């Protein structure tokens, strides 16, 4: 394997020794994992199959030699015997080759499943998916998890077995070829070394081109997925022209890079094709004169051709597999970049979010939030405590400041300093402006994972009825019928469904991101009153049109990040927090 790494260094591939160190660590972790025993057993079985295949190949060369010699000597009995023996050996070889391929594919699938599960765990842990999306530091992580891991496992296993098979082949056929003609053995070694060096020289650009091609393919596919995911909006806004231009641009970049790959492959094929044609004639050029001079049997010509082909194939892996190697190095480098991005620690200069089950408030201590792009101050030195029961409305002329505060409270903002304290993610919910209602059953949408059977149906029905959503049961076919909710429900219904989830979870606090944008004012007031009745304190990012009388405090954030806390009305004196829900007309309910 060291020879391979040396050749890859010669190619200047985007892979460092540290990457291969991590690769070896991954292999050790696989061996120690729950599937390690099964994987080792299957790999040992593959080694046995490789020994059997090479032994059968050597036996086939001798059977074929004697078969051809019996034809030369017009020996009918020998001809029939070796013909039957040849068929028998081929039958055994077929069975061994089929089970070898089957075991290789099973082992590759087992490895891929294990590695993909580990990648998914890392991708979803600590909201890594959000950090990668927000920073844009790594393009197409989904493709790397789905496609690159598949290529890594299948190709690594294939290459490993290929190199092992090449080693066994060299050991098996070197003696055969040397016994026929030492000169032919030397020619095979020299020819393969010269061919490998020329292949590396001609194919070096493929490494970077294949690396870029994977991203360009993923970018093009992502644009097509965007069209499908936003089909209704695109149709209503007549945005086909702009999307067509963007798709054509991605397609042009993809095809231009692939055109370059085709051109390099063309130049490489001129050499490799001629190289492979010469393999067929070289043994005859050296062994045939020995037969003519009576120093070799006729069958040795065919045996030498077979042995020469096997031996040269073993020595010429770089030539025959160069395109696969160049694509493989790109996959390894991309997966290493994915691993680095997923294991990267949160920036040191980030707000500290602390959780305490005993905490009865949401508190900000000297909180400063900055824009990730230009470092501009969005919120400066915010010190504020919101106890349970005191509802807060946040207004700002800078929507970036509002978003930063919302995400920082959810531990999703990595640029700034200060301290945030709240009861923990089980006791504070965050409802984004655009409600998240993924495909699934109504029960799965409304309840936390693992609690689907812990809350009775009557309680779910009461929450739906409180939000005028009882019609959803008929529309969806019941609590346990899977639906694509984004197509079935309006934006208003999706937002109310998100509120129903809050009511069922009953957290101490809920942070709302501009709920009035997807709900009309009157239903929003009813929803806020419903939260008060359930003793759920709400903090709201609001617009100028939001009625402040549903709140106990108003936080204003200016464009320069400065802030001011005041009562929700126009007066300067603090107002008594309402003990009962408020109505827009000011009367207590």
Beta strands, then each sheet from edge to edge (+ up, - down):
strand 1: 352-355
strand 2: 361-370
strand 3: 377-387
strand 4: 392-396
strand 5: 416-422
strand 6: 428-431
strand 7: 509-513
strand 8: 537-541
strand 9: 553-557
strand 10: 563-566
sheet 1: 1+ 5+ 2- 3+
sheet 2: 6+ 7+ 8+ 4+ 9+ 10-
end
